[in-house]
Amino acid sequence: MIVSIVIPIYNAEKYLKECIESALEQSYKKIEIIAINDGSTDNSLKILNKYSDKIKILSKPNGGTASALNLGIKNMHGEWFKWLSADDVLYPNTIEELILEAGKLQDKKTILYGNYNIIDFHGNIIKQFIEPDYNQLSSFDFNTILLDHYVGNGTTSLIHKSILDKYGAFDETVGFAEDYELWLRLCLIHRCRLHLVPKILAKYRIHETQLTQSKIGEALEKSEKIRQDILEKIESNQREKYKNALKQIKNKRPLSVKIRHKLRDNMVKVLPRSTTDSILKLYFQKIKKDN
């Protein structure tokens, strides 16, 4: 089984070499690497060209991560799609572990994902992120959790291409929450399933220039809109069941968490975006530290 590693790239010169080499050094050898230069204005393309004999390079005007990923998907020859962000790093056994688990499951409608280490600008590991194991939950219970909050990490994921061909790839209209939209659409509408591989599969880099750090307030708003849009596309009785289940999740949270979420949500609504993003960055840093 060939795995196609698709790397969307926009001005990633600081991290690109390490990213590409981590893909090239996989212990699983049946891979192709497709790098999508999404209109970079730095030296990203120059770095890519140094690997032109080992990877496929495609260039396009800047259109965002979803459009870059979709171009890679259209040009891939593999049976499996592997997303790798240009500032992240795979461990040498990442693909091997994912394919091994996929072989055990024998279910093309299952999206695999794993645990990861969080690294800083310099590549130092600052935290190990162990995902909660929801593998034994019913689809309804898992989907309710997914509606409540994002689960997984795109860089650790593995998706069978037949899913994307049949149900559609990334929605290019939603902005930088394209992975959350895909997860929800596939799970709630098309009855796919996310499955945790309980291994550390990647290094996920946090730095000031990435969208998830610089536009936190907007990301929260986008996520809420995505949830509502997906819910509107499912049958009304099922939609009401999910809404009631979501209320139960929120009601069971500790009072301190309820207050914190209420303050966060109100702040997003009333404060200027620049102020909101600065405060929310500190907020999430504290949450990660506490966890």
BELLINRA-V791452 format. One record per residue. RES is the residue in three letters. OMEGA is omega in degrees with one decimal (NA if undefined). NEAR is the number of other C-alpha atoms within 10 Angstrom. Layout:
BEGIN
res: {RES | RES}
omega: {OMEGA | OMEGA}
near: {NEAR | NEAR}
END
This chain:
BEGIN
res: {MET | ILE | VAL | SER | ILE | VAL | ILE | PRO | ILE | TYR | ASN | ALA | GLU | LYS | TYR | LEU | LYS | GLU | CYS | ILE | GLU | SER | ALA | LEU | GLU | GLN | SER | TYR | LYS | LYS | ILE | GLU | ILE | ILE | ALA | ILE | ASN | ASP | GLY | SER | THR | ASP | ASN | SER | LEU | LYS | ILE | LEU | ASN | LYS | TYR | SER | ASP | LYS | ILE | LYS | ILE | LEU | SER | LYS | PRO | ASN | GLY | GLY | THR | ALA | SER | ALA | LEU | ASN | LEU | GLY | ILE | LYS | ASN | MET | HIS | GLY | GLU | TRP | PHE | LYS | TRP | LEU | SER | ALA | ASP | ASP | VAL | LEU | TYR | PRO | ASN | THR | ILE | GLU | GLU | LEU | ILE | LEU | GLU | ALA | GLY | LYS | LEU | GLN | ASP | LYS | LYS | THR | ILE | LEU | TYR | GLY | ASN | TYR | ASN | ILE | ILE | ASP | PHE | HIS | GLY | ASN | ILE | ILE | LYS | GLN | PHE | ILE | GLU | PRO | ASP | TYR | ASN | GLN | LEU | SER | SER | PHE | ASP | PHE | ASN | THR | ILE | LEU | LEU | ASP | HIS | TYR | VAL | GLY | ASN | GLY | THR | THR | SER | LEU | ILE | HIS | LYS | SER | ILE | LEU | ASP | LYS | TYR | GLY | ALA | PHE | ASP | GLU | THR | VAL | GLY | PHE | ALA | GLU | ASP | TYR | GLU | LEU | TRP | LEU | ARG | LEU | CYS | LEU | ILE | HIS | ARG | CYS | ARG | LEU | HIS | LEU | VAL | PRO | LYS | ILE | LEU | ALA | LYS | TYR | ARG | ILE | HIS | GLU | THR | GLN | LEU | THR | GLN | SER | LYS | ILE | GLY | GLU | ALA | LEU | GLU | LYS | SER | GLU | LYS | ILE | ARG | GLN | ASP | ILE | LEU | GLU | LYS | ILE | GLU | SER | ASN | GLN | ARG | GLU | LYS | TYR | LYS | ASN | ALA | LEU | LYS | GLN | ILE | LYS | ASN | LYS | ARG | PRO | LEU | SER | VAL | LYS | ILE | ARG | HIS | LYS | LEU | ARG | ASP | ASN | MET | VAL | LYS | VAL | LEU | PRO | ARG | SER | THR | THR | ASP | SER | ILE | LEU | LYS | LEU | TYR | PHE | GLN | LYS | ILE | LYS | LYS | ASP | ASN}
omega: {179.1 | 175.5 | 177.9 | 178.0 | -178.1 | -177.1 | 173.6 | -171.3 | 171.3 | 177.4 | -176.4 | -173.7 | -176.6 | -171.8 | -167.8 | -178.7 | -179.3 | 179.4 | -177.6 | -178.1 | 176.6 | 176.1 | -178.8 | -174.4 | -180.0 | 177.1 | 175.3 | -167.9 | -179.0 | -176.9 | 164.8 | -178.8 | -179.9 | 179.4 | -179.5 | 176.1 | -173.3 | 177.0 | -179.7 | 177.8 | 177.3 | -177.1 | -177.2 | -178.1 | 177.5 | 177.7 | 179.3 | -176.5 | 176.9 | -179.6 | -172.9 | 178.1 | -176.3 | -177.2 | 174.7 | -177.9 | 175.6 | 179.2 | 179.8 | 173.2 | -177.9 | -179.7 | 178.9 | -175.0 | -177.6 | -179.2 | 177.9 | 177.9 | -179.3 | 176.3 | 176.8 | -180.0 | 179.8 | -175.8 | -177.5 | 178.1 | -177.8 | 176.1 | -178.3 | 177.9 | 177.8 | 176.8 | 173.5 | 177.4 | -171.4 | 178.1 | 179.7 | -174.5 | 174.1 | 169.9 | -174.5 | -176.7 | -174.0 | -177.5 | -179.9 | 180.0 | -179.0 | 179.9 | 177.2 | 179.8 | 177.7 | 178.7 | 178.3 | -175.4 | -178.1 | -178.8 | -176.2 | 179.4 | 178.1 | 176.2 | -179.4 | 175.1 | -175.5 | 177.0 | -177.5 | 172.1 | 175.7 | -179.5 | -179.5 | -179.3 | -175.4 | -179.3 | 178.3 | 177.8 | -179.1 | 179.2 | 173.2 | -178.4 | 178.5 | -179.2 | 171.0 | -178.2 | 179.4 | -172.5 | -176.3 | 179.8 | 171.6 | 179.0 | -179.6 | -178.5 | 178.6 | -179.1 | 176.7 | 176.6 | 179.8 | 174.9 | -179.3 | -179.6 | 179.5 | 177.9 | 175.1 | -179.4 | -176.0 | -178.3 | 177.6 | -170.5 | 173.8 | -174.6 | 176.2 | -174.3 | -179.6 | 177.0 | -177.4 | 178.5 | -174.3 | -171.9 | -179.9 | -178.9 | -173.8 | 178.0 | -175.3 | -177.9 | -171.6 | -178.1 | -169.7 | 172.8 | -174.2 | 179.1 | 179.0 | 178.0 | -179.3 | 179.8 | -177.0 | -179.2 | -177.6 | -175.1 | -174.7 | -175.3 | -172.4 | 172.6 | 169.6 | -175.7 | 171.6 | -177.3 | -178.7 | 168.0 | -170.5 | 178.1 | 173.4 | -170.7 | -174.7 | 169.7 | -178.8 | -172.7 | 174.1 | 177.6 | -170.6 | -171.5 | -178.4 | -174.0 | -177.2 | 178.4 | -173.4 | -177.5 | -174.5 | 179.8 | 178.7 | 179.4 | 177.9 | 179.2 | 179.1 | -179.0 | 179.1 | 178.4 | 178.1 | 179.0 | -178.1 | 179.7 | -179.9 | 179.6 | -179.7 | -177.1 | 179.1 | -176.7 | -169.5 | 179.8 | 178.3 | 178.7 | 179.9 | 177.1 | 178.9 | -179.3 | 178.1 | 178.7 | 177.1 | 178.1 | 179.5 | 177.4 | -177.7 | -179.5 | -178.3 | -179.5 | 175.7 | -177.6 | -179.3 | 179.1 | 178.0 | -179.8 | -179.6 | 179.2 | 179.7 | 177.9 | 178.8 | -176.5 | 178.2 | 179.8 | 179.4 | -176.6 | -168.2 | -175.2 | 173.8 | -175.2 | -178.0 | 178.6 | 179.9 | -177.3 | -179.6 | -179.4 | -178.8 | 177.1 | 177.1 | 179.6 | -177.9 | 176.9 | 179.1 | 179.1 | -179.2 | 179.7 | -179.1 | -178.6 | NA}
near: {10 | 16 | 25 | 24 | 28 | 27 | 28 | 26 | 27 | 24 | 18 | 22 | 20 | 15 | 19 | 24 | 18 | 17 | 20 | 27 | 14 | 19 | 24 | 20 | 13 | 17 | 15 | 18 | 13 | 13 | 22 | 21 | 22 | 25 | 26 | 27 | 23 | 24 | 18 | 18 | 13 | 13 | 13 | 22 | 24 | 10 | 15 | 22 | 13 | 11 | 15 | 11 | 8 | 14 | 19 | 18 | 18 | 17 | 15 | 13 | 11 | 15 | 13 | 18 | 23 | 21 | 23 | 27 | 27 | 20 | 20 | 25 | 24 | 11 | 14 | 21 | 15 | 19 | 14 | 21 | 25 | 26 | 21 | 28 | 26 | 26 | 28 | 23 | 29 | 26 | 16 | 18 | 16 | 22 | 25 | 17 | 19 | 23 | 18 | 11 | 16 | 20 | 11 | 8 | 13 | 9 | 12 | 16 | 20 | 21 | 20 | 23 | 25 | 26 | 23 | 25 | 18 | 18 | 20 | 15 | 13 | 11 | 17 | 12 | 14 | 13 | 16 | 14 | 16 | 14 | 18 | 11 | 12 | 15 | 13 | 9 | 10 | 11 | 17 | 16 | 15 | 19 | 21 | 20 | 17 | 20 | 25 | 18 | 12 | 15 | 19 | 22 | 18 | 19 | 24 | 29 | 25 | 25 | 22 | 20 | 23 | 14 | 19 | 17 | 11 | 9 | 13 | 14 | 20 | 22 | 16 | 17 | 11 | 16 | 18 | 20 | 23 | 22 | 21 | 24 | 23 | 18 | 23 | 22 | 22 | 23 | 21 | 24 | 15 | 14 | 14 | 19 | 21 | 24 | 21 | 22 | 21 | 16 | 16 | 21 | 25 | 25 | 26 | 27 | 22 | 18 | 15 | 11 | 9 | 12 | 14 | 17 | 17 | 17 | 19 | 21 | 26 | 19 | 18 | 16 | 13 | 19 | 21 | 14 | 14 | 21 | 18 | 13 | 13 | 18 | 21 | 11 | 12 | 15 | 10 | 11 | 8 | 13 | 17 | 13 | 13 | 20 | 14 | 12 | 18 | 18 | 13 | 11 | 12 | 13 | 11 | 10 | 11 | 9 | 10 | 9 | 12 | 14 | 12 | 11 | 13 | 11 | 11 | 17 | 14 | 10 | 18 | 20 | 12 | 9 | 12 | 11 | 16 | 12 | 12 | 19 | 21 | 15 | 16 | 19 | 18 | 10 | 13 | 13 | 11 | 11 | 10 | 10 | 9 | 7 | 8}
END
